[in-house]
Amino acid sequence: MTNLSLCNKRGLRVQRQIRALTLVALFSGVAQGAGDISGTVVNQSRGEPAAGDDVILVQLDPSFDEEAHAKTDAHGRFTLPVRYPDKRYLVRVVRQGVSYDQRASAGDALVIAVFDTARKVRDVTGTIEILRAGVEGNLLHVSDMYEIRNTSNPPLTETGGHTFDAYLPANAQVDSVLAAGPGKLGVLIAAAPVSGQPGHCAVDFPLRPGATRFAFNYDLPYDGHATFETRHAYPLEQLAIMIPPTMKFSSRAAAFEILPVDSSRYQVLAANHLKAGEGPEFEIFGAGDLPPLGNQDKSEAWAHPPLPSHATSLALGPIVEPSLAWIDSRSKPIEPPSQSLALRGVISVLLALCAVLIWRVRTGLSSDRHGVRRGHPSKPGDIACP
């Protein structure tokens, strides 16, 4: 009880320090040049300015050139000269090998939060997984999306080794793996096969405080029937399976329920409150196209040409994150009517994350430890997890 009280007091003290630093940063930005991008970097793990961190100004256009560099001073402040006032920029702060990104324009005064790192962080859990499947020829296309939430207090970023494990069918051929942290910038990442464990993919991507989303796009040889043996590294609030109405779903597990949805283009089966480890097994039969995410024809998110039918991409554009309070583990069990509303809310979130072509992600942001550089298209074999 005493330890919990001390932890709460420390958390309140850190929050007060962060609020004070934020006010100082906002007022200090007024004195900078009109064309500069300035700001203050706050270490939210300690509630103090982040001194000595690298700051990089990156042009947000097809070149992704690094235009300017700086280091934060003893008060966490930085100033970056802007060469092209009309361009869109990304300000990247690198702390302990992890980057924290924020969009910016000429004249902006920013407050950027960074965190200390740890190899293992408590209070990391899964919130939702949505697996979509559809058939094209003799292949079953699968787009498997996860959301992981880091609620550590004091907040820490988990990094080092592998931070996320995905368990795919043993014969899955991975086409792409994408990740998006709380900053909403999607990047193509690598998934390494774990030796001696077919289908087990390990991902090394920082789990920053807040929500991190992963999308695994893969193909399976398909003869009209496929079996999925689910497994999860973290507890999961909801597992949802989306398939065309022309396909059939079967499971011996009593966990799955049919969710009522206001669409004739897909059907949804869901299981709630799954523990870490082995999950419910299920099978799908028949044929049909990969279900779309929401109403793609009417959504502003689809101002760009549509994605290839078998892929899901994480957006590079600015996104306002809708509330996911409905999957708070403290909430009451979800009843079928509210499940439908919950699923539509998640579909809206994921649709917002699908605004950019997958080829643009592949040839766009490819991050290294200290900067952003133009990447190279990957081949399916490059990131397969046999």
Backbone torsions as a table, in degrees:
resi	resn	phi	psi	omega
1	MET	NA	-38.7	178.4
2	THR	-65.3	-41.4	179.8
3	ASN	-63.0	-39.7	179.1
4	LEU	-64.7	-40.6	178.4
5	SER	-63.6	-42.3	178.0
6	LEU	-63.8	-39.9	179.5
7	CYS	-63.0	-43.4	179.8
8	ASN	-64.6	-41.4	179.0
9	LYS	-63.3	-41.4	179.0
10	ARG	-63.9	-40.6	178.7
11	GLY	-62.3	-42.5	178.3
12	LEU	-64.5	-39.2	179.6
13	ARG	-65.0	-42.4	178.4
14	VAL	-62.3	-42.5	179.9
15	GLN	-62.2	-41.1	178.6
16	ARG	-65.2	-39.7	179.2
17	GLN	-65.1	-39.6	179.8
18	ILE	-64.8	-42.8	179.0
19	ARG	-61.7	-40.4	179.4
20	ALA	-65.2	-43.1	179.5
21	LEU	-65.3	-36.4	179.5
22	THR	-63.4	-44.2	178.2
23	LEU	-61.6	-42.8	178.5
24	VAL	-61.3	-42.6	-178.0
25	ALA	-64.6	-42.1	-178.6
26	LEU	-64.8	-40.6	179.9
27	PHE	-74.8	-32.0	-178.1
28	SER	-70.9	-23.2	-178.4
29	GLY	-70.2	-18.4	-177.2
30	VAL	-65.4	-29.9	-174.7
31	ALA	-79.6	-9.8	-176.5
32	GLN	-76.5	164.4	177.5
33	GLY	-62.6	150.7	-174.2
34	ALA	-63.2	-30.2	-178.1
35	GLY	-91.8	-5.4	-177.7
36	ASP	-83.5	156.2	165.7
37	ILE	-106.7	121.2	-176.9
38	SER	-124.5	172.0	177.0
39	GLY	171.3	-177.3	178.5
40	THR	-130.4	137.1	178.1
41	VAL	-104.4	126.4	-176.2
42	VAL	-114.3	126.7	173.7
43	ASN	-82.1	101.5	-175.1
44	GLN	-76.8	-12.3	174.4
45	SER	-70.8	-31.3	-176.1
46	ARG	-112.9	-13.1	-177.0
47	GLY	68.9	42.2	-178.4
48	GLU	-147.5	163.4	177.7
49	PRO	-61.6	146.1	178.2
50	ALA	-95.2	102.5	-177.3
51	ALA	-92.7	142.2	173.2
52	GLY	79.6	12.5	178.8
53	ASP	-84.0	146.8	176.9
54	ASP	-75.2	137.7	177.7
55	VAL	-126.0	130.6	-174.9
56	ILE	-126.5	133.5	175.1
57	LEU	-100.8	120.2	-175.5
58	VAL	-119.2	132.7	175.4
59	GLN	-73.3	127.9	177.9
60	LEU	-91.0	73.3	173.2
61	ASP	-142.9	-178.1	-175.2
62	PRO	-57.4	-20.5	-178.8
63	SER	-82.8	-31.5	-177.0
64	PHE	51.5	43.5	-179.3
65	ASP	-72.9	144.4	172.0
66	GLU	-83.8	114.6	-172.2
67	GLU	-94.3	-31.8	-177.7
68	ALA	-154.3	155.5	178.6
69	HIS	-130.9	151.5	175.9
70	ALA	-157.0	171.0	171.7
71	LYS	-126.4	144.9	177.7
72	THR	-69.9	143.8	179.1
73	ASP	-84.4	-169.7	-177.0
74	ALA	-62.7	-21.2	179.2
75	HIS	-100.0	9.0	180.0
76	GLY	79.1	9.1	-174.9
77	ARG	-90.0	154.9	176.1
78	PHE	-149.9	158.6	173.3
79	THR	-138.7	132.5	-179.9
80	LEU	-122.5	121.3	176.9
81	PRO	-71.0	139.2	-178.0
82	VAL	-105.7	123.2	-178.0
83	ARG	-83.9	-34.9	-176.0
84	TYR	-125.5	94.9	-174.2
85	PRO	-60.0	-23.9	-177.0
86	ASP	-87.4	-7.1	-178.2
87	LYS	-83.1	159.3	172.2
88	ARG	-91.3	142.5	-174.8
89	TYR	-129.0	161.5	170.7
90	LEU	-123.6	127.9	173.7
91	VAL	-101.5	121.7	-178.4
92	ARG	-114.3	126.2	174.1
93	VAL	-109.2	130.5	-179.4
94	VAL	-110.3	119.4	178.0
95	ARG	-129.2	124.1	179.0
96	GLN	51.1	40.5	176.4
97	GLY	81.4	-0.3	179.8
98	VAL	-112.3	135.8	-178.9
99	SER	-96.6	144.9	176.8
100	TYR	-128.2	119.5	-169.4
101	ASP	-111.3	146.4	174.3
102	GLN	-147.2	135.3	177.8
103	ARG	-72.3	150.2	-177.8
104	ALA	-156.7	160.3	173.5
105	SER	-130.0	165.1	-179.7
106	ALA	-54.0	134.1	178.2
107	GLY	90.6	-5.7	-178.3
108	ASP	-71.9	147.5	170.4
109	ALA	-116.8	115.9	-170.2
110	LEU	-107.6	156.1	165.5
111	VAL	-123.6	116.0	-175.3
112	ILE	-114.6	126.6	179.9
113	ALA	-91.1	134.3	172.2
114	VAL	-127.0	170.2	-174.7
115	PHE	-142.0	152.9	169.8
116	ASP	-70.2	159.0	-177.4
117	THR	-110.5	158.3	174.5
118	ALA	-148.6	150.0	-179.4
119	ARG	-73.3	-26.3	176.9
120	LYS	-140.9	126.8	-177.1
121	VAL	-118.7	133.2	174.6
122	ARG	-76.3	167.8	177.4
123	ASP	63.0	39.0	169.0
124	VAL	-111.1	126.7	-176.3
125	THR	-144.8	163.9	175.5
126	GLY	-89.5	147.5	176.9
127	THR	-110.0	-50.9	-178.0
128	ILE	-151.4	149.0	169.5
129	GLU	-128.7	131.7	175.4
130	ILE	-122.4	117.0	179.8
131	LEU	-108.6	119.1	176.4
132	ARG	-108.0	139.4	-179.4
133	ALA	-139.1	142.8	177.3
134	GLY	-157.0	164.4	-171.2
135	VAL	-111.5	139.4	170.3
136	GLU	-140.5	108.4	-177.8
137	GLY	65.3	-126.0	179.8
138	ASN	-101.1	22.5	178.4
139	LEU	-121.9	143.9	170.5
140	LEU	-102.7	117.2	178.1
141	HIS	-88.4	131.7	-179.2
142	VAL	-127.7	132.5	172.4
143	SER	-121.0	110.8	-172.5
144	ASP	-113.8	115.6	-173.2
145	MET	-115.4	137.0	-179.4
146	TYR	-126.6	149.0	167.7
147	GLU	-123.3	127.4	178.0
148	ILE	-115.4	137.4	-176.8
149	ARG	-123.3	129.6	178.6
150	ASN	-104.9	111.4	-178.5
151	THR	-115.7	30.4	-177.0
152	SER	-61.0	147.5	178.9
153	ASN	-143.6	113.3	1.7
154	PRO	-65.6	152.7	-174.7
155	PRO	-67.9	134.6	179.0
156	LEU	-136.0	151.1	174.1
157	THR	-97.0	127.8	176.1
158	GLU	-86.4	127.6	-178.9
159	THR	-154.3	166.0	179.8
160	GLY	95.6	136.3	-175.8
161	GLY	67.0	-139.4	173.3
162	HIS	-115.0	138.7	-173.2
163	THR	-106.1	-14.1	-179.6
164	PHE	-145.1	137.7	178.7
165	ASP	-118.5	130.8	174.7
166	ALA	-115.4	139.4	-178.7
167	TYR	-116.2	99.8	-176.8
168	LEU	-99.7	166.2	172.7
169	PRO	-56.9	146.9	-173.3
170	ALA	-59.8	-29.7	-177.7
171	ASN	-99.5	18.5	-179.5
172	ALA	-69.4	136.3	173.4
173	GLN	-108.9	106.4	-173.5
174	VAL	-74.8	127.2	177.0
175	ASP	-89.9	-41.5	179.8
176	SER	-162.6	151.9	173.6
177	VAL	-130.1	126.7	-178.5
178	LEU	-124.7	153.4	179.3
179	ALA	-140.0	148.4	175.4
180	ALA	-140.8	123.1	176.1
181	GLY	-83.7	-171.1	-179.5
182	PRO	-58.3	-22.5	179.4
183	GLY	-75.8	-5.6	175.5
184	LYS	71.2	12.8	175.5
185	LEU	-92.6	116.7	-178.9
186	GLY	-84.7	138.7	178.5
187	VAL	-135.4	146.7	173.2
188	LEU	-77.5	129.7	-178.2
189	ILE	-126.2	168.6	178.8
190	ALA	-94.8	148.8	173.6
191	ALA	-123.5	118.5	-174.8
192	ALA	-94.4	132.4	176.6
193	PRO	-69.2	140.4	177.2
194	VAL	-89.2	123.6	-174.2
195	SER	-57.6	131.8	175.7
196	GLY	79.1	3.8	-179.2
197	GLN	-130.2	84.1	-177.8
198	PRO	-54.2	131.2	178.4
199	GLY	87.5	-10.0	-179.3
200	HIS	-87.4	115.3	-179.7
201	CYS	-110.8	134.0	176.9
202	ALA	-109.2	134.9	-177.8
203	VAL	-118.7	134.4	175.2
204	ASP	-109.2	91.9	-179.7
205	PHE	-140.7	128.5	-175.5
206	PRO	-58.6	135.1	173.7
207	LEU	-97.8	89.4	-179.1
208	ARG	-74.1	159.5	174.7
209	PRO	-55.7	134.4	-174.3
210	GLY	109.8	-156.3	-174.8
211	ALA	-99.1	133.5	172.1
212	THR	-119.7	133.5	-178.2
213	ARG	-117.9	139.4	177.0
214	PHE	-122.7	147.6	174.5
215	ALA	-133.4	119.7	176.7
216	PHE	-107.0	117.4	178.0
217	ASN	-108.5	120.6	-176.0
218	TYR	-148.2	165.0	179.3
219	ASP	-117.3	150.4	174.7
220	LEU	-129.4	139.3	169.2
221	PRO	-59.0	137.9	-170.3
222	TYR	-138.8	127.6	177.6
223	ASP	-118.8	24.5	-180.0
224	GLY	102.8	-0.6	-178.5
225	HIS	-153.4	137.9	177.4
226	ALA	-145.0	142.0	179.3
227	THR	-114.6	134.7	178.6
228	PHE	-119.0	125.0	174.9
229	GLU	-108.5	98.3	-171.5
230	THR	-76.8	150.3	176.2
231	ARG	-153.4	141.0	-175.5
232	HIS	-133.5	137.3	178.7
233	ALA	-76.6	-24.5	-178.6
234	TYR	-123.4	155.0	169.5
235	PRO	-56.8	149.6	-174.2
236	LEU	-131.9	131.0	179.7
237	GLU	-73.2	-37.7	-179.1
238	GLN	-153.6	136.1	171.0
239	LEU	-114.7	120.4	-178.4
240	ALA	-118.8	132.6	178.1
241	ILE	-111.0	121.6	179.3
242	MET	-111.9	121.8	178.5
243	ILE	-136.0	161.2	178.4
244	PRO	-63.6	155.7	179.1
245	PRO	-65.4	-17.5	-179.8
246	THR	-83.9	-7.5	178.8
247	MET	-99.0	160.7	-179.7
248	LYS	-115.6	148.5	-178.6
249	PHE	-121.3	140.8	178.7
250	SER	-144.2	140.4	175.7
251	SER	-155.2	139.5	175.2
252	ARG	-79.1	-16.5	-179.0
253	ALA	-74.9	136.7	179.1
254	ALA	-80.3	-1.7	-174.2
255	ALA	-71.2	-27.7	-173.8
256	PHE	-80.4	138.5	174.6
257	GLU	-129.9	149.2	175.1
258	ILE	-78.2	130.1	177.6
259	LEU	-98.5	130.7	174.6
260	PRO	-71.2	127.3	179.7
261	VAL	-130.3	149.3	-178.4
262	ASP	-89.7	55.6	178.8
263	SER	-155.1	141.6	176.3
264	SER	-96.0	3.4	-174.9
265	ARG	-94.0	-7.9	177.3
266	TYR	-159.7	162.9	172.1
267	GLN	-123.3	154.3	-174.3
268	VAL	-132.0	131.5	172.4
269	LEU	-117.7	138.5	-175.2
270	ALA	-139.8	146.7	173.0
271	ALA	-124.0	137.7	-174.0
272	ASN	-112.6	153.3	171.7
273	HIS	54.3	63.4	179.4
274	LEU	-92.6	139.2	177.3
275	LYS	-81.9	161.0	175.4
276	ALA	-64.3	147.5	-179.8
277	GLY	111.0	-149.5	-177.8
278	GLU	-65.1	137.7	180.0
279	GLY	-114.8	-175.0	-178.6
280	PRO	-71.2	138.5	175.9
281	GLU	-86.8	146.1	176.7
282	PHE	-148.7	163.0	179.3
283	GLU	-129.8	150.6	172.9
284	ILE	-128.8	148.2	-176.0
285	PHE	-133.0	158.6	171.4
286	GLY	89.6	-162.3	-174.7
287	ALA	-136.8	159.9	178.3
288	GLY	161.6	159.4	-177.9
289	ASP	-74.6	155.6	177.1
290	LEU	-59.3	126.7	-178.7
291	PRO	-62.0	138.4	176.2
292	PRO	-74.6	162.2	175.1
293	LEU	-95.2	102.8	177.7
294	GLY	69.9	-162.7	-179.1
295	ASN	-92.5	88.0	-175.0
296	GLN	-67.6	-28.9	-176.7
297	ASP	-67.0	-34.3	-174.5
298	LYS	-100.1	-8.9	-174.8
299	SER	-79.5	137.8	175.7
300	GLU	-64.4	-22.0	-179.9
301	ALA	-63.9	-17.7	-178.4
302	TRP	-104.3	36.7	173.2
303	ALA	-67.2	-27.4	175.0
304	HIS	-82.0	164.8	174.4
305	PRO	-57.5	151.3	-174.9
306	PRO	-68.3	160.2	175.4
307	LEU	-69.2	156.8	166.9
308	PRO	-54.8	145.6	-170.3
309	SER	-61.5	-23.5	-174.1
310	HIS	-100.1	12.2	-173.6
311	ALA	-129.2	152.8	171.2
312	THR	-123.9	130.9	-178.8
313	SER	-116.8	146.4	175.4
314	LEU	-90.1	136.0	-169.1
315	ALA	-72.3	146.7	172.5
316	LEU	-95.6	-12.7	-176.5
317	GLY	-83.0	166.7	179.8
318	PRO	-67.7	135.4	-176.8
319	ILE	-133.0	136.8	171.6
320	VAL	-93.4	121.3	-174.2
321	GLU	-76.9	118.5	175.3
322	PRO	-68.2	163.9	-179.6
323	SER	-72.6	137.9	173.4
324	LEU	-116.2	33.3	-176.0
325	ALA	-63.4	-21.9	-177.4
326	TRP	-65.9	-19.1	178.7
327	ILE	-103.0	18.6	173.3
328	ASP	-61.5	128.0	-175.7
329	SER	-64.3	-15.0	179.8
330	ARG	-85.0	-7.5	-176.9
331	SER	-76.3	166.4	178.6
332	LYS	-73.3	159.7	176.6
333	PRO	-53.5	143.2	-175.2
334	ILE	-83.6	129.3	176.5
335	GLU	-88.9	156.7	-176.1
336	PRO	-50.3	-45.1	-179.5
337	PRO	-61.1	-41.8	-179.2
338	SER	-75.2	-23.4	176.1
339	GLN	-61.1	-40.2	178.9
340	SER	-61.3	-45.5	177.8
341	LEU	-63.6	-39.7	-179.6
342	ALA	-62.4	-45.5	-178.7
343	LEU	-63.8	-40.9	179.2
344	ARG	-62.5	-35.5	177.1
345	GLY	-64.2	-41.8	179.5
346	VAL	-68.3	-39.6	177.2
347	ILE	-59.4	-39.3	177.9
348	SER	-62.1	-41.8	178.1
349	VAL	-61.2	-47.6	-176.1
350	LEU	-70.5	-33.6	176.3
351	LEU	-63.3	-38.6	176.9
352	ALA	-63.6	-25.9	179.8
353	LEU	-86.4	1.4	-174.6
354	CYS	-114.1	40.1	-172.4
355	ALA	-93.9	-6.7	-174.2
356	VAL	-125.6	141.0	-179.8
357	LEU	-59.6	145.5	-178.3
358	ILE	-65.4	-30.6	178.1
359	TRP	-68.7	-28.4	178.6
360	ARG	-69.6	-37.2	176.5
361	VAL	-64.8	-43.1	-177.6
362	ARG	-62.8	-36.7	-176.0
363	THR	-102.1	6.5	-178.2
364	GLY	-101.9	-116.2	-175.9
365	LEU	-66.7	124.4	171.1
366	SER	-134.9	103.9	-166.9
367	SER	-90.8	136.1	166.5
368	ASP	-106.6	-168.1	-170.3
369	ARG	-67.1	-33.9	-172.2
370	HIS	-118.5	-1.2	-177.5
371	GLY	-164.2	-171.0	179.7
372	VAL	-119.2	131.1	177.8
373	ARG	-136.5	162.5	-178.9
374	ARG	-72.5	133.9	-176.7
375	GLY	-93.8	-178.8	178.9
376	HIS	-119.0	143.3	179.0
377	PRO	-58.4	138.9	179.6
378	SER	-95.6	153.9	175.2
379	LYS	-100.2	151.4	-178.9
380	PRO	-53.8	-37.6	-178.5
381	GLY	-69.0	-19.8	-176.9
382	ASP	-67.6	-28.5	-175.2
383	ILE	-128.9	28.0	178.7
384	ALA	-72.7	147.5	177.0
385	CYS	-118.4	81.2	-173.9
386	PRO	-69.8	NA	NA
